[in-house]
Amino acid sequence: MSQTAPETALERLEAIRERMARAAGRIAGGGKAELVAVSKTFSPEAIEEVIVAGQRRFGENRVQEAQGKWPALRQKYPDLVLHLIGPLQTNKAREAVALFDVIESLDRERLARVLAAEMEKQDRRLPCFVQVNIGAEPQKAGVAIDQTPDFVALCQNTYGLDVVGLMCIPPIDQPPGPYFAQLAGLAERSGLQKLSMGMSADFETAILMGATQVRVGSALFGAR
Ligand SMILES: *Cc1c(COP(=O)(O)O)cnc(C)c1O
């Protein structure tokens, strides 16, 4: 076992937190980015190791998978915060609103309408991020850049959703910095405070560009 390759969940978590702090230290007023630990595909046992190491905020990308893993963990650790970071079908909105605490994949009007109705019904007003298709990639989810300000306003004003920020997944084959910077500019124009951007490969860059939360999976849990 190499001394520099972190092996336990606690060591991996501490290494990521240290890298986050170092990146935050390089920007004015830095240090505010939160870690969302992306636990998709990992077992409740692997997740519990990370919880025991001190992490409380997690992200899952599929409602059905999350339903199988999280209710028992939530019962045992009531202070967990669970983010939905993957595409949401409207027919899963009821389950999503019941299980998650934050929705990061708000990307179309029909979903906004259904989510608003479910939140009202369940009396759970969840903070939402609007997902932006920052690289204008046809295969990717997200609102087009030029439609983002109007869509944010629609979600807030017509549907009364608590839109707190923007989320993006930049193209994998290009330097992410300019995309993160563009998302930050878009959020500012809409008066939004939060930016969900940066994953295992680029979370330090995202923090330098103003990320308030990074979504880190494989660097914490191992390869999927
Ligand atoms: C899987 C996933 C992540 C984490 O990716 P890693 O490269 O494993 O850190 C972040 N965001 C979303 C939306 C994901 O689906």
The ligand as an ORCA input file, in Angstrom:
! r2SCAN-3c Opt
* xyz 0 1
  C     -21.780     10.702    -11.662
  C     -21.987     12.160    -11.560
  C     -21.062     12.979    -10.882
  C     -19.784     12.459    -10.241
  O     -18.868     12.099    -11.221
  P     -17.364     11.648    -10.819
  O     -16.604     11.892    -12.063
  O     -17.444     10.227    -10.430
  O     -16.922     12.519     -9.704
  C     -21.336     14.331    -10.801
  N     -22.458     14.862    -11.354
  C     -23.365     14.105    -12.005
  C     -24.565     14.760    -12.581
  C     -23.155     12.740    -12.127
  O     -24.068     11.994    -12.786
*
